[in-house]
Amino acid sequence: MQRLVDVSQLKRLELLQNGSKTLRCHKIKWNEVTEDSFGMTNEDQLVSNPYQFQITANAYGRIHGFFINEVFFIRWLDPHHNLYSSN
């Protein structure tokens, strides 16, 4: 939890441009994963780009969500990295 608290202190640009192998923040490409959206009402109006990041290197999975302005809204916790499961 402390790591999530620390990450929440980062500004949007700091998270997106962070080169840390621990965070590995990047856009989700729906055509490369097991889902095709977050499945939310009005998602096309709310979500311009979906993102994922991890809070530790190769442990605890990923956090998926989206930004509205400077706020990252967590949509899914993915402890086993299932969004990118093998096809």
GUDREN-873024 format. One record per residue (C-alpha): residue in one letter; chain; residue number from 1; x, y, z. Coordinates in Angstrom, 2 decimals, always signed. Last residue first. Layout:
<atoms>
@type = A; mol = A; seq = NUM; X = X; Y = Y; Z = Z
...
</atoms>
This chain:
<atoms>
@type = N; mol = A; seq = 87; X = -3.68; Y = -16.31; Z = -26.92
@type = S; mol = A; seq = 86; X = -1.39; Y = -15.63; Z = -23.98
@type = S; mol = A; seq = 85; X = -2.80; Y = -13.44; Z = -21.20
@type = Y; mol = A; seq = 84; X = -2.26; Y = -9.70; Z = -21.42
@type = L; mol = A; seq = 83; X = -5.29; Y = -8.63; Z = -19.40
@type = N; mol = A; seq = 82; X = -4.47; Y = -11.50; Z = -17.04
@type = H; mol = A; seq = 81; X = -1.54; Y = -9.71; Z = -15.37
@type = H; mol = A; seq = 80; X = -1.94; Y = -11.90; Z = -12.27
@type = P; mol = A; seq = 79; X = -2.79; Y = -9.14; Z = -9.79
@type = D; mol = A; seq = 78; X = -4.98; Y = -7.19; Z = -12.25
@type = L; mol = A; seq = 77; X = -6.57; Y = -4.34; Z = -10.32
@type = W; mol = A; seq = 76; X = -9.14; Y = -2.74; Z = -12.57
@type = R; mol = A; seq = 75; X = -10.73; Y = +0.67; Z = -13.15
@type = I; mol = A; seq = 74; X = -8.36; Y = +2.97; Z = -11.31
@type = F; mol = A; seq = 73; X = -9.06; Y = +6.60; Z = -12.14
@type = F; mol = A; seq = 72; X = -5.90; Y = +8.62; Z = -12.59
@type = V; mol = A; seq = 71; X = -6.49; Y = +12.31; Z = -11.82
@type = E; mol = A; seq = 70; X = -4.49; Y = +15.02; Z = -13.61
@type = N; mol = A; seq = 69; X = -7.07; Y = +15.75; Z = -16.34
@type = I; mol = A; seq = 68; X = -9.26; Y = +12.68; Z = -16.52
@type = F; mol = A; seq = 67; X = -6.77; Y = +9.87; Z = -16.65
@type = F; mol = A; seq = 66; X = -7.46; Y = +6.20; Z = -17.27
@type = G; mol = A; seq = 65; X = -7.37; Y = +2.81; Z = -15.62
@type = H; mol = A; seq = 64; X = -5.48; Y = -0.41; Z = -15.20
@type = I; mol = A; seq = 63; X = -3.27; Y = -1.41; Z = -12.26
@type = R; mol = A; seq = 62; X = -0.89; Y = -4.29; Z = -12.85
@type = G; mol = A; seq = 61; X = +0.34; Y = -7.48; Z = -11.23
@type = Y; mol = A; seq = 60; X = +1.49; Y = -7.80; Z = -7.62
@type = A; mol = A; seq = 59; X = +5.09; Y = -8.57; Z = -8.54
@type = N; mol = A; seq = 58; X = +7.22; Y = -8.32; Z = -11.67
@type = A; mol = A; seq = 57; X = +8.85; Y = -5.00; Z = -10.73
@type = T; mol = A; seq = 56; X = +6.66; Y = -3.18; Z = -8.25
@type = I; mol = A; seq = 55; X = +3.74; Y = -0.77; Z = -8.59
@type = Q; mol = A; seq = 54; X = +2.76; Y = -1.75; Z = -12.09
@type = F; mol = A; seq = 53; X = +1.22; Y = +0.51; Z = -14.66
@type = Q; mol = A; seq = 52; X = -1.66; Y = +0.43; Z = -17.10
@type = Y; mol = A; seq = 51; X = -3.24; Y = +3.04; Z = -19.28
@type = P; mol = A; seq = 50; X = -6.48; Y = +3.65; Z = -21.22
@type = N; mol = A; seq = 49; X = -6.47; Y = +6.68; Z = -23.51
@type = S; mol = A; seq = 48; X = -9.34; Y = +9.10; Z = -24.23
@type = V; mol = A; seq = 47; X = -11.64; Y = +7.60; Z = -21.62
@type = L; mol = A; seq = 46; X = -14.70; Y = +9.53; Z = -20.51
@type = Q; mol = A; seq = 45; X = -16.68; Y = +10.16; Z = -23.71
@type = D; mol = A; seq = 44; X = -15.96; Y = +6.76; Z = -25.28
@type = E; mol = A; seq = 43; X = -16.67; Y = +5.17; Z = -21.90
@type = N; mol = A; seq = 42; X = -20.22; Y = +6.53; Z = -21.82
@type = T; mol = A; seq = 41; X = -21.32; Y = +3.50; Z = -19.75
@type = M; mol = A; seq = 40; X = -18.30; Y = +1.46; Z = -18.75
@type = G; mol = A; seq = 39; X = -17.11; Y = -1.85; Z = -20.19
@type = F; mol = A; seq = 38; X = -13.40; Y = -1.16; Z = -19.62
@type = S; mol = A; seq = 37; X = -12.84; Y = -1.83; Z = -23.31
@type = D; mol = A; seq = 36; X = -11.93; Y = -4.58; Z = -25.79
@type = E; mol = A; seq = 35; X = -10.78; Y = -7.20; Z = -23.30
@type = T; mol = A; seq = 34; X = -8.21; Y = -10.02; Z = -23.64
@type = V; mol = A; seq = 33; X = -5.41; Y = -7.78; Z = -24.87
@type = E; mol = A; seq = 32; X = -3.64; Y = -6.75; Z = -28.08
@type = N; mol = A; seq = 31; X = -6.54; Y = -5.05; Z = -29.91
@type = W; mol = A; seq = 30; X = -7.31; Y = -3.01; Z = -26.79
@type = K; mol = A; seq = 29; X = -3.91; Y = -1.35; Z = -26.84
@type = I; mol = A; seq = 28; X = -3.36; Y = -0.27; Z = -23.24
@type = K; mol = A; seq = 27; X = -1.15; Y = +2.76; Z = -22.93
@type = H; mol = A; seq = 26; X = +2.02; Y = +2.58; Z = -20.88
@type = C; mol = A; seq = 25; X = +3.38; Y = +2.85; Z = -17.34
@type = R; mol = A; seq = 24; X = +6.33; Y = +0.56; Z = -16.67
@type = L; mol = A; seq = 23; X = +6.32; Y = +1.38; Z = -12.95
@type = T; mol = A; seq = 22; X = +9.22; Y = -0.70; Z = -11.58
@type = K; mol = A; seq = 21; X = +11.24; Y = -0.59; Z = -14.78
@type = S; mol = A; seq = 20; X = +11.50; Y = +3.14; Z = -14.13
@type = G; mol = A; seq = 19; X = +11.53; Y = +5.36; Z = -17.20
@type = N; mol = A; seq = 18; X = +8.92; Y = +7.72; Z = -15.80
@type = Q; mol = A; seq = 17; X = +7.42; Y = +9.69; Z = -18.65
@type = L; mol = A; seq = 16; X = +3.80; Y = +8.72; Z = -18.04
@type = L; mol = A; seq = 15; X = +4.02; Y = +8.88; Z = -14.25
@type = E; mol = A; seq = 14; X = +5.82; Y = +12.21; Z = -14.16
@type = L; mol = A; seq = 13; X = +3.44; Y = +13.61; Z = -16.80
@type = R; mol = A; seq = 12; X = +0.41; Y = +12.72; Z = -14.69
@type = K; mol = A; seq = 11; X = +1.87; Y = +14.13; Z = -11.46
@type = L; mol = A; seq = 10; X = +3.33; Y = +11.69; Z = -8.99
@type = Q; mol = A; seq = 9; X = +2.05; Y = +11.61; Z = -5.40
@type = S; mol = A; seq = 8; X = -0.19; Y = +8.64; Z = -6.18
@type = V; mol = A; seq = 7; X = +2.93; Y = +6.58; Z = -6.85
@type = D; mol = A; seq = 6; X = +4.05; Y = +7.01; Z = -3.23
@type = V; mol = A; seq = 5; X = +0.63; Y = +6.00; Z = -1.85
@type = L; mol = A; seq = 4; X = +0.66; Y = +2.97; Z = -4.15
@type = R; mol = A; seq = 3; X = +4.10; Y = +2.06; Z = -2.82
@type = Q; mol = A; seq = 2; X = +2.84; Y = +2.40; Z = +0.74
@type = M; mol = A; seq = 1; X = +0.00; Y = +0.00; Z = +0.00
</atoms>
